[in-house]
Amino acid sequence: MNNHEDTEAQRKRLNDLSYRVIGLSMEVHRELGPGLLESVYEEALAYELAQAGIHFERQRECPVRYKDVLLPCNYRLDFVVEGELILELKAVTELLPLHHAQLLTYLKLERRTLGLLINFNVPVLKDGLRRVARGELFNPEPKPASAIRHLAGLLCAFVPLWLNPNP
């Protein structure tokens, strides 16, 4: 398998996993609705993940390193699913840029590429879901330079025809 196939396989695996987790989150929201404490949704989602046979860690410590020093911080990740996907649960009136930044920081500290920010305090859960990606894995791949050069050459070839439509 080459590097492109490895990247595609990793992207597909993470996408499939995130879609499964989103489906389970929607099940929790359908059953409980909005208005409860975050801890209730966490318990219910842990139940659903376990029932689905999905491996997860809950309230895992997230160490913070500054240069060569391990800082005595008490950051905890709500969920780390299958060792790859970070879930940050909320039960707030609205998601703020701070919540997004928090998940991005967790992704950076853990060297992970994908996380889900899930706010259960919304009438329709899709309005409270945010996929947060970090790094190159989910960025669109640039077109090869040779294809761009080819396209530019074709465009340049047609310029005289556009300028003088009746030769």
N, C-alpha and C positions, 0 to 999 in steps of 0.2 A: 504494500500500500504506500502510495506517495504522500507527501505532505498535504497536498490539496484534498486527497481522499480522507486523510486523518482529520483535517479541519472540518470537512463536510460531515463526517461521522460524529464528531464531537458536537457540532452545531445541531445536528438532528437529534442526538441523544438529549441534549439540554432542552431543546424545543419540546420534544415529546414529554419529558419530565415536567416541564413548566405547565404544559397543557393539562396533564393529569392532576397536578396540584391545584390549578385553577378550577378544574371540575370539582374536586373535593371541597375546595373553599366555597364554591357555589352551593354545594349540597349543605354545608354547614349554615350558610346564610339563608337558604330556603327554609331550613328547620327552625333556626333561632331568630332570624330577622335582625334588624338594627336595634341599638339601644342598650346593649349589655356591656359589661366590662370586657376589656381586651383579654383578661385571663380566662374568661368563659369561652371565647372563641378559640383561644390557644388549646384549651383542654379538648374541645370538640374536634378541632383540626388534628390534634395528636391522635385521637380515637380513629378518625377517618383514614389517616395515613397508615396507622397500624393495621386496620382492617383491609386496606388495599395492598398490604405487604411491602410498603415502601419504607426503606430504612431512613431513619432521621435521628438527629440529636436535638435536644430541646434545651434552651437556656444555656447554651455552651459559652464558656468564657472566651472572650476575644482579647488576647493580649495586645498591648500597644507598646511598640518599640520606638524609642527615640534614640537614633544613632546606635550606640552599643548598650543602651540601658533599657531594661524592661520596666516600664512605668507601672506603679501600683494603682491601676485603674480597674474599675469593676464593670466594664462593658460586657454585655451578654447578648448573644445572637438568639432571637426567638426560636428559629429553626435553621438547621443545616440539613438539607435533604439529599440523600445519596452522596454525601460528602462534597457536593458540587453547587447546589442551588441554595442561596440564602433567602429566607423568608423573614420579612419584617412586618409584624402585624400591628394594626392600629384600630382604635375605636374612637375616632375623633370627628368633629363637625366637618372638617375638610382637611385634605392633605396639603401640607405646606412645602415650599421649597426646602425647608430644613429637614423634613422627613426623607425627601429624595437624596439630599446631601448625606444624611446619616447612612442610608443604605449604600450609597456609592463609597463612603469611607469604609464601611464593613467589607465591601467587595475588595477594596484596595488592601486593607489589612490582612485579609484572608487569602489574597491572590486568587480570587474567583472572578468569573466573567459574567455571571447572570444572577439576578436577584428579583424577587417579587415583593412589591410594597402593596399590602392588602389592607384596605380600610373597610371594616365590617359595618361601620356606622353610616350606611347609605341605603336608600330604598332599593336600589338595583346594584348588585355587587360589581358589575362590569364598570360602573362609574367610580368605584373605589380601587380598581386594579391598575397597577403600573408595573410594567416590565422595565427593569433597569439593567442596562448592559455596560460593561466596562472592558476596555481593551479592543483588540482587533477582531475577535472572533465573530462578532455580529455586525461589523462594519461592512458596507457593500464593497466588493472587491473591485479595484480599479481596472479599467480596460487596459489591455497590453498596449504599450507605446506604439508598436507596429500597426495595430488596428487604427489608432488615432491618426498616425501619419498617413495611412492609406486613405482614410476618410478625408483628411485635409487635401490630399492630392486630387481626389475626385472632385471636391468642391472647387478647387483652383482650376481644374480643367473645364468646368462649366461656366466660370465667370465670363469668358469672352462671349459665350452664347447668350448670357443674360444681358450683357451690355449691348450686343449687336444681334438682335433676334432675326434680322433679315440679311444674311451675308450676301 
